[in-house]
Amino acid sequence: MKAEFECKLSRTEASSFNEVFITATRGLKPGDLMYALLLKGNKAEAKVVWQRANGDIHVSHLRQSKDLHGNAVWSLLGSEEIPSGE
């Protein structure tokens, strides 16, 4: 999904998205389960989600904006841990 999404972006935007995506996934720890990339309909917001080994859910929030030259760039807005409730 990530590769399919990136191939539809300009080279500059794809590079920006990939950099932020890598930053977001640096939070993966041993035992965490595979992540998912969720895209909002307008494709200007995304969430990177994975399940922690203890059952908690980690969510990183990404957003597209424009730089001073009008180029689309991505940034990591923040992350949150959602307790499993077990």
C-alpha positions as CSV (number, residue, x, y, z in Angstrom):
1,M,0.0,0.0,0.0
2,K,2.8,2.4,0.9
3,A,4.6,1.9,-2.4
4,E,1.4,2.2,-4.3
5,F,0.6,5.5,-2.6
6,E,4.1,6.8,-3.0
7,C,4.2,6.1,-6.8
8,K,1.3,8.5,-7.2
9,L,3.2,11.4,-5.5
10,S,5.7,13.8,-7.0
11,R,9.3,12.9,-6.4
12,T,9.7,15.6,-3.8
13,E,6.5,14.7,-2.0
14,A,7.3,11.0,-2.1
15,S,10.7,11.7,-0.5
16,S,9.1,13.8,2.2
17,F,6.5,11.1,2.9
18,N,9.1,8.4,3.0
19,E,11.2,10.3,5.5
20,V,8.3,10.9,7.8
21,F,7.1,7.3,7.5
22,I,10.6,6.0,8.5
23,T,10.6,8.4,11.5
24,A,7.2,7.2,12.5
25,T,8.2,3.5,12.3
26,R,11.3,4.0,14.4
27,G,9.0,3.4,17.4
28,L,8.6,-0.3,16.5
29,K,9.9,-2.6,19.2
30,P,10.7,-6.3,19.2
31,G,7.5,-8.3,19.3
32,D,5.3,-5.6,17.8
33,L,3.0,-6.7,15.0
34,M,3.0,-5.5,11.4
35,Y,1.9,-1.9,10.8
36,A,-0.9,-0.5,8.6
37,L,-1.0,2.7,6.7
38,L,-4.4,4.4,6.8
39,L,-5.0,7.2,4.3
40,K,-7.8,9.8,4.7
41,G,-10.0,10.2,1.6
42,N,-8.2,13.5,0.5
43,K,-4.8,11.7,0.9
44,A,-3.5,14.7,2.9
45,E,-3.6,12.9,6.2
46,A,-2.3,9.4,7.1
47,K,-2.0,7.2,10.2
48,V,0.7,4.6,10.7
49,V,-0.7,2.0,13.1
50,W,0.7,-1.2,14.7
51,Q,0.0,-3.4,17.7
52,R,2.5,-3.6,20.5
53,A,3.5,-6.9,21.9
54,N,1.4,-6.2,25.0
55,G,-1.7,-5.6,22.9
56,D,-1.7,-1.8,23.0
57,I,-2.1,0.0,19.7
58,H,0.4,2.7,18.6
59,V,-0.8,5.4,16.2
60,S,1.4,8.0,14.5
61,H,-0.4,10.9,12.8
62,L,1.0,12.3,9.5
63,R,-0.2,15.4,7.6
64,Q,0.6,16.9,4.3
65,S,1.0,20.7,4.0
66,K,2.6,23.1,1.5
67,D,6.1,24.6,1.9
68,L,6.9,28.2,0.9
69,H,7.3,27.1,-2.8
70,G,4.0,25.4,-2.9
71,N,5.5,21.9,-2.8
72,A,3.6,19.2,-0.8
73,V,5.6,18.1,2.3
74,W,4.7,15.7,5.0
75,S,5.2,16.0,8.8
76,L,4.7,13.9,11.8
77,L,2.2,15.6,14.1
78,G,2.6,13.2,17.0
79,S,2.0,9.7,18.2
80,E,-0.3,8.0,20.8
81,E,-0.6,4.7,22.6
82,I,-4.1,3.3,23.0
83,P,-4.3,0.8,25.8
84,S,-5.6,-2.6,24.9
85,G,-8.2,-2.6,27.7
86,E,-7.3,-6.2,28.8
